[in-house]
Amino acid sequence: MILSSKIRANALVEKKEGLIESKSYKTYYEIHTPFNNINDSTPIILLAGGPGLSYTTLTPLFNLAKGRQVIAYDQLGSGKSTRSGNFSSLNIKDFMEQFNIVVTELDINKFHLLGHSWGTILGVNIALEYPEKTQSLILHSGIANWKKCLKERRKFEKEHFPDELKQIIKTVSEGFKPSAKEMKRFSSEFNRLFNRLFYCRAEYPEYLLKSIEDKDVGTNQLIWNPENNKEMATYDICDRLNEIKCPTLILSGKYDGISVGQASLFEAGIMNSKHVELQNSSHYSHIEEELRFLEHVNTFLKDVENK
């Protein structure tokens, strides 16, 4: 049930936001609709990463609303939706249920999907569950096989990590037992270097900084901590990728240190797919190479709808 909604508008786009209540949680959503949407183009639904991060991490993608309706919502345990303190466990099926509630309440019968990172896991499962409704799929810095991803990260480390990062790893792994203060310093320096090179190579925009600061770590741990979630610890969707028949665009950054080795798995498994690697990007290519990223997405969507 839609609890509330509010409409704002500027010269080009009407923005509607609201809350949907269902069972024990509420979902915050936004719909950006171009005033010149004469052709009634199929809407695109944005699926953020994390989980635990707000859809606002995908803010540049609202530029797509110049030509079509763009829909985004805060997934379970993130942003303005119900947070992790209300959940004892979370699994893919819970996020699938939330998606179904959103499209049902908003009366969306056909859609394009764009998922980032964790959002690609949700996007692939939606495309498998709703093949008739999914007009196309865009997988951005995605995950297909979690164990292979972790294995490929070790190879990536040897090939791409600078000496500073390698030295921190070597110091901690060779029997040196740092104090809590030293460990905090090592961790801080490692994260600073890693994030600058392999997470987002551009200056962090304010909306990303705010979303990271507001990240619901509890939600993230309910999914990615193997002690909490056996399903995700062994996640592997590769055997089902051949069931996806809709046109699929796979986008990845050359220096992505998070979703390592995954784009090739998607490309090999999904027959009607195309892979584009952005050469100056890591995990956030929609920020690092915003214009080029949007150009690839717009061209892909136009090609899908012109066929």
Wavefront OBJ file of the C-alpha trace (Angstrom):
o trace
v 0.000 0.000 0.000
v 1.301 3.473 -0.918
v 1.474 5.480 2.297
v 2.373 8.852 0.858
v 3.609 10.538 -2.283
v 4.844 13.974 -3.276
v 5.399 15.536 -6.690
v 8.011 18.109 -7.669
v 8.818 19.400 -11.124
v 11.368 21.392 -13.079
v 11.446 22.421 -16.730
v 12.298 18.940 -17.996
v 11.406 16.305 -15.421
v 8.617 15.623 -12.965
v 9.815 13.926 -9.785
v 7.483 11.862 -7.642
v 8.579 10.364 -4.336
v 6.745 8.296 -1.765
v 6.602 5.434 0.714
v 5.132 1.988 0.169
v 4.134 0.021 3.247
v 3.983 -3.767 3.190
v 4.089 -6.295 6.001
v 6.745 -5.165 8.459
v 8.681 -2.659 6.365
v 8.410 0.513 4.318
v 10.052 1.244 0.966
v 11.033 4.716 -0.192
v 10.872 5.286 -3.972
v 11.353 7.996 -6.570
v 9.995 8.236 -10.123
v 11.556 10.740 -12.539
v 9.378 11.284 -15.625
v 10.297 13.494 -18.608
v 7.590 15.943 -19.644
v 8.282 15.111 -23.280
v 7.792 11.348 -22.804
v 5.589 11.302 -25.898
v 6.570 7.809 -26.996
v 5.834 6.371 -23.542
v 9.210 4.618 -23.491
v 9.620 1.617 -21.198
v 10.866 2.769 -17.765
v 14.228 1.771 -16.368
v 14.511 0.593 -12.765
v 17.769 1.236 -10.899
v 19.110 -1.355 -8.443
v 21.854 -0.028 -6.163
v 24.821 -1.900 -4.742
v 25.639 -2.865 -1.201
v 23.220 -3.866 0.071
v 22.912 -1.164 2.704
v 23.688 1.708 0.314
v 20.973 4.083 -0.866
v 19.978 4.309 -4.521
v 21.525 7.814 -4.390
v 24.880 6.196 -5.233
v 23.406 5.985 -8.760
v 22.488 9.699 -8.953
v 24.054 10.326 -12.429
v 21.685 7.753 -13.902
v 18.742 10.063 -13.304
v 20.050 11.861 -16.387
v 18.395 9.035 -18.310
v 15.081 10.696 -17.366
v 15.619 13.152 -20.220
v 14.300 10.410 -22.478
v 12.407 7.929 -20.323
v 10.961 7.313 -16.897
v 13.579 6.385 -14.284
v 12.502 4.566 -11.133
v 14.668 4.018 -8.068
v 14.005 2.818 -4.548
v 15.898 2.172 -1.356
v 16.245 -1.573 -0.902
v 15.629 -3.301 2.402
v 17.900 -1.947 5.109
v 19.083 1.153 3.262
v 18.419 4.862 2.864
v 14.914 5.964 3.782
v 13.478 2.432 3.735
v 13.201 0.282 6.875
v 16.693 -0.313 8.286
v 18.527 -3.442 9.406
v 17.477 -3.275 13.050
v 14.083 -4.587 11.962
v 15.455 -7.748 10.316
v 16.968 -10.842 11.902
v 17.997 -12.212 8.505
v 17.943 -11.199 4.839
v 18.183 -13.247 1.644
v 17.715 -12.718 -2.082
v 14.078 -13.803 -1.828
v 13.372 -10.911 0.565
v 14.731 -8.371 -1.933
v 12.801 -10.089 -4.727
v 9.621 -9.789 -2.700
v 10.292 -6.095 -2.151
v 10.860 -5.551 -5.888
v 7.585 -7.291 -6.687
v 5.755 -5.067 -4.188
v 7.257 -1.934 -5.747
v 6.354 -2.768 -9.361
v 2.896 -3.997 -8.309
v 2.066 -0.878 -6.293
v 3.435 1.422 -8.988
v 1.649 -0.583 -11.729
v 4.789 -1.232 -13.792
v 4.248 -4.081 -16.243
v 7.410 -3.828 -18.355
v 10.822 -2.464 -17.491
v 14.497 -2.226 -18.276
v 16.802 -3.085 -15.354
v 20.122 -1.539 -14.397
v 21.916 -3.104 -11.463
v 25.205 -2.036 -9.914
v 27.403 -4.487 -7.953
v 25.034 -6.273 -5.506
v 22.225 -4.819 -7.646
v 23.308 -7.090 -10.522
v 22.552 -10.125 -8.357
v 19.069 -8.773 -7.842
v 18.780 -7.799 -11.525
v 19.728 -11.248 -12.812
v 17.287 -12.955 -10.470
v 14.505 -10.563 -11.505
v 15.217 -11.220 -15.191
v 14.982 -14.967 -14.523
v 11.777 -14.607 -12.492
v 10.048 -12.133 -14.841
v 11.350 -12.814 -18.370
v 8.246 -11.404 -20.082
v 8.426 -8.134 -18.164
v 12.197 -7.609 -18.429
v 12.862 -5.807 -21.710
v 16.606 -5.541 -21.201
v 19.247 -5.977 -18.532
v 22.265 -3.794 -17.758
v 24.840 -5.396 -15.458
v 27.286 -2.846 -14.076
v 30.295 -4.108 -12.071
v 28.390 -7.279 -11.220
v 28.756 -10.570 -9.385
v 28.009 -13.956 -10.990
v 30.058 -16.344 -8.829
v 31.168 -15.153 -5.393
v 33.874 -17.778 -4.753
v 35.443 -17.154 -8.171
v 35.305 -13.437 -7.471
v 37.264 -13.879 -4.243
v 39.788 -16.103 -6.052
v 40.222 -13.597 -8.886
v 40.762 -10.797 -6.378
v 43.959 -12.517 -5.239
v 45.235 -12.591 -8.840
v 44.205 -8.967 -9.290
v 46.162 -8.073 -6.161
v 49.382 -9.532 -7.582
v 48.917 -7.847 -10.951
v 47.636 -4.388 -10.008
v 48.364 -3.561 -6.377
v 51.087 -0.930 -5.952
v 54.040 -1.677 -3.688
v 52.505 0.324 -0.824
v 49.470 -1.955 -0.673
v 51.524 -5.111 -1.089
v 53.812 -4.024 1.727
v 50.892 -3.498 4.122
v 49.579 -6.984 3.321
v 53.046 -8.501 3.699
v 53.670 -6.790 7.031
v 50.418 -8.038 8.551
v 50.577 -11.546 7.050
v 54.156 -12.441 7.973
v 53.627 -12.996 11.665
v 53.918 -9.368 12.761
v 51.349 -8.759 15.473
v 50.436 -5.064 15.382
v 48.816 -3.321 18.307
v 45.206 -2.213 17.977
v 46.406 1.311 17.219
v 48.856 0.081 14.572
v 46.216 -2.186 13.016
v 43.821 0.733 12.771
v 46.535 2.744 11.024
v 47.318 -0.125 8.601
v 43.634 -0.602 7.843
v 43.053 3.104 7.279
v 46.012 3.426 4.930
v 45.090 0.256 3.031
v 41.487 1.422 2.529
v 42.605 4.891 1.472
v 44.901 3.521 -1.226
v 42.575 0.729 -2.351
v 39.508 2.971 -2.608
v 41.397 5.618 -4.581
v 42.690 3.084 -7.125
v 40.181 0.232 -7.293
v 36.846 1.462 -5.867
v 36.303 4.957 -7.295
v 39.189 6.654 -9.093
v 37.402 10.004 -9.376
v 36.873 12.552 -6.641
v 33.935 11.327 -4.586
v 30.838 13.477 -5.243
v 28.860 14.654 -2.223
v 25.989 12.213 -2.815
v 28.388 9.249 -2.742
v 30.094 10.473 0.418
v 26.713 10.888 2.121
v 25.518 7.453 1.025
v 28.709 5.766 2.249
v 28.439 7.621 5.556
v 24.809 6.491 5.860
v 25.563 2.905 4.797
v 23.689 0.330 6.886
v 26.524 -2.007 7.837
v 24.062 -4.338 9.559
v 22.253 -4.973 6.264
v 25.542 -5.558 4.491
v 26.622 -8.086 7.112
v 23.306 -9.954 6.927
v 24.111 -10.627 3.270
v 27.896 -10.880 2.969
v 29.055 -12.261 6.325
v 29.359 -16.021 5.626
v 28.475 -16.808 9.228
v 25.158 -15.008 8.764
v 24.344 -16.059 5.226
v 25.350 -19.423 3.740
v 23.351 -18.681 0.569
v 25.541 -15.751 -0.425
v 28.784 -17.407 0.691
v 28.278 -19.925 -2.124
v 26.371 -17.708 -4.585
v 26.805 -18.898 -8.183
v 24.243 -18.071 -10.874
v 26.419 -19.088 -13.860
v 24.472 -22.279 -14.629
v 21.291 -20.264 -15.150
v 22.642 -17.364 -17.187
v 21.761 -19.121 -20.443
v 18.078 -18.765 -19.457
v 18.290 -14.995 -19.870
v 17.064 -14.160 -23.358
v 16.634 -10.373 -23.176
v 19.325 -8.060 -24.603
v 22.006 -7.535 -21.973
v 24.706 -4.890 -21.647
v 27.643 -5.744 -19.368
v 29.661 -2.774 -18.145
v 32.877 -3.078 -16.157
v 35.866 -0.954 -15.169
v 39.377 -2.094 -16.068
v 40.607 -1.419 -12.521
v 37.600 -2.691 -10.577
v 38.995 -4.388 -7.472
v 35.572 -5.511 -6.201
v 33.810 -7.432 -9.005
v 36.939 -9.084 -10.351
v 36.681 -11.570 -13.222
v 32.883 -11.441 -13.356
v 32.129 -9.653 -16.630
v 33.540 -12.562 -18.665
v 31.266 -14.991 -16.801
v 28.200 -12.929 -17.689
v 29.298 -12.570 -21.298
v 29.941 -16.304 -21.668
v 26.632 -17.266 -20.067
v 24.183 -14.781 -21.610
v 23.908 -15.347 -25.337
v 22.344 -11.998 -26.279
v 24.931 -9.889 -24.455
v 27.601 -7.287 -25.127
v 30.500 -6.384 -22.831
v 32.038 -2.916 -22.631
v 35.094 -2.347 -20.433
v 35.701 1.262 -19.437
v 39.443 1.831 -19.485
v 39.746 4.582 -16.869
v 37.321 3.183 -14.304
v 37.167 0.883 -11.315
v 33.926 -0.008 -9.477
v 31.994 3.241 -10.034
v 32.362 3.887 -13.762
v 29.027 5.754 -13.803
v 30.884 8.384 -11.747
v 34.452 7.952 -13.024
v 33.472 8.140 -16.710
v 29.948 9.493 -16.382
v 29.409 10.821 -19.900
v 30.840 7.752 -21.618
v 28.865 5.456 -19.308
v 25.583 7.262 -20.022
v 26.320 7.225 -23.739
v 26.719 3.442 -23.717
v 23.500 2.995 -21.733
v 21.447 5.381 -23.898
v 22.697 3.807 -27.130
v 21.929 0.325 -25.822
v 18.391 1.243 -24.727
v 17.627 2.953 -28.042
v 18.888 -0.084 -29.965
v 16.719 -2.418 -27.868
v 13.599 -0.343 -28.430
v 14.244 0.158 -32.159
v 14.422 -3.566 -32.886
l 1 2 3 4 5 6 7 8 9 10 11 12 13 14 15 16 17 18 19 20 21 22 23 24 25 26 27 28 29 30 31 32 33 34 35 36 37 38 39 40 41 42 43 44 45 46 47 48 49 50 51 52 53 54 55 56 57 58 59 60 61 62 63 64 65 66 67 68 69 70 71 72 73 74 75 76 77 78 79 80 81 82 83 84 85 86 87 88 89 90 91 92 93 94 95 96 97 98 99 100 101 102 103 104 105 106 107 108 109 110 111 112 113 114 115 116 117 118 119 120 121 122 123 124 125 126 127 128 129 130 131 132 133 134 135 136 137 138 139 140 141 142 143 144 145 146 147 148 149 150 151 152 153 154 155 156 157 158 159 160 161 162 163 164 165 166 167 168 169 170 171 172 173 174 175 176 177 178 179 180 181 182 183 184 185 186 187 188 189 190 191 192 193 194 195 196 197 198 199 200 201 202 203 204 205 206 207 208 209 210 211 212 213 214 215 216 217 218 219 220 221 222 223 224 225 226 227 228 229 230 231 232 233 234 235 236 237 238 239 240 241 242 243 244 245 246 247 248 249 250 251 252 253 254 255 256 257 258 259 260 261 262 263 264 265 266 267 268 269 270 271 272 273 274 275 276 277 278 279 280 281 282 283 284 285 286 287 288 289 290 291 292 293 294 295 296 297 298 299 300 301 302 303 304 305 306 307
